[in-house]
Amino acid sequence: MADDLEALRRKRLAELQQQQQASQQMGGGADMQAAYQQEQAKAEMDAQKQAILRQIMTPEARERLTRLKMSRKEMVEQIEAQLIMLAQSGRLQSKIDDAKLKQLLMQMQPKNARQLSNAYNHESIGTVQRRER
């Protein structure tokens, strides 16, 4: 009888250990599943954002924004958010082309960077004009 009782205890202990291991694995799996779901939601939001930008921007403007994103990610994200907000509120009358995007980018630049940019443009224009003579 003592042997039977001891065997039952061992069996029950083994079952409890297996349940504990399974719950730990599930807990880790739940974390991974939550991370996977977050990643899926982020990818879906990015896809929606890109779809809206395709509707409201010309290919040239989107290309410029993509190139700029490599060096000024935060600024591009702000511009994208503003453009999407304007489109959703119905305040965009036409597609944003490259020229309009340039104007927006100039408005977003800090004032001192804009002055440097303008000085550089005037300097390069003067150089081109001198070469033509």
N, C-alpha and C positions, 0 to 999 in steps of 0.2 A: 504494500500500500504506500509506503514512503517512497519507493522507487517510482510508482505511478504518479504520485504527487510531484516529485522532483522533475519527472519528464514533462508533466503538464506546465510546470513553472518555466522550464527551459523553452518549451514550445511557445508559450505566451510571451516570454521575453524576446524571442526571435521575431515573433509577429510584430511586437511593439517597435523593435528596432527597424524592421522593414518599413513599417508605416512612417516612422520618423524620417528615415532616409528618403522615402517617397515624397513626403511633405516638404522636405528641404529642397529636393530637386524641383518640385513644383513651384516652390517659392522663387527659386532662381529662374525657373522658366517663366514665371509671371513677370519678373523684372525684365527679362529679355523680350517678352511679348509686349509689355508696356512700351519699352524703348522702340520696338519694331512699329507699333501703332503710332507713336509720336513721329517717327521717321516717315511713315506713310502719310500722315496728316500734313507734315511739312512739304513733302513732295507734291501732294495734291494742291496745296495752297500755291506753291511755286508755279505749277502747271496752269492754274486759274489766272494767276498774275500775268504769266506770259501770254495767255490767250487774250486777255484784255489789252495788253500792250500791242499785240499784233493787230488788233482792231483799231486802235487809236493812233498808231504811229506808222510812218512809212518804213520800208525796209532799210533805207539809208539811215534814218534817225535811230532805229533799233540797233543797227550795226555800230553807230557812233557811241551809243550808250553802252553797248557791250564792251567796246574797246576801253572806254573810260572806266568801266567797272574794275578793270585790272589794277588801276592806280588809285582810284577814289571811290571805293566801294560804298562808304557811308553816304557820300553825296549822291551817288546814283540811286541808292535805295530811297533817299528822301525824295528825289525827283520822281522816281517811279510811283511812290506812294501818293504824291501830290497829283500826278497825272491820272492815276486810277481814281482818286477821290473826285477830281474834276469831271472825269468821264461818267462816274456813277451818279453824280449830281446833275448831269446834263448840261454842264457849262462849257463843254467843248463843242464848237460849231463844226470844225473840220479836223482832219487828221493832222497830227504833229509831224511836220516835215523836218528835214535837216536844218534849214534856216531858222525855224521857230525853236528847235531844240538848242541851237547855238545861242539864241537870245536868252532862253531860260538859263542856260549854263553860265552865261555872262552875268545874269542877275544873281545867281547863286554864289558866284565867286566873292571872296572877301574883297573889300574896296582896295586895299594895297596891292593885292595880286592882280586886280583888274587894271590898276594904273601901270604896273610893270608890263602886263600883257599889251596894253595899248602903246606904251613906249616902245616895246619891242616891235610891234606891228608897224608903227610909224618909221622906226629906224630901218626896218627891212624894206619898206616901200621906198624910202629915200635912196637906199642902196640900189634897188632895182632901177629906179629912174635915172640915177647917175650912170649906171652901166649902159642904159639904152642910148645915151647921148653920144 
